[in-house]
Amino acid sequence: MFPPFQSILKPSGNTFLALPMIDPMLLDALRCSLLHQEMPGWKGAIASFTQSGGYANLRSRIAQVNHPTLILWGEADDVLGTDDATKFEQSISGSQLIWILKASHVPHYDQPQSVAAHLLTFARRGGH
């Protein structure tokens, strides 16, 4: 009845004609949010992560991170919430948490200029 989700994201033929009510900005957001799923090894990695208990088992290991760590988190993350951002910052020695204003779960989509500026600053300082 409804076309497959992939046909909406990768339009061919008359897909868009059949779905004129879908906002093009929404389609762009969906495409951006799914790009990582196209990476080699993604399916195996997400299956392993899920089977391991996900973030539940991270608490005991996250303090082992000993590299400069920049945590960019959308202030209005509606998927993971915001509590974990502070927990990560507290658990990772020398980490830096930056809240991305007016951003949700995908801050690099919501506020690409801000995210890019923070990444460049972090990289130029050598990760400090």
Salt bridges, closest charged atoms under 4 A:
ASP28 OD1 - ARG31 NH1 3.13
GLU38 OE2 - LYS10 NZ 3.82
ASP77 OD2 - HIS105 ND1 3.05
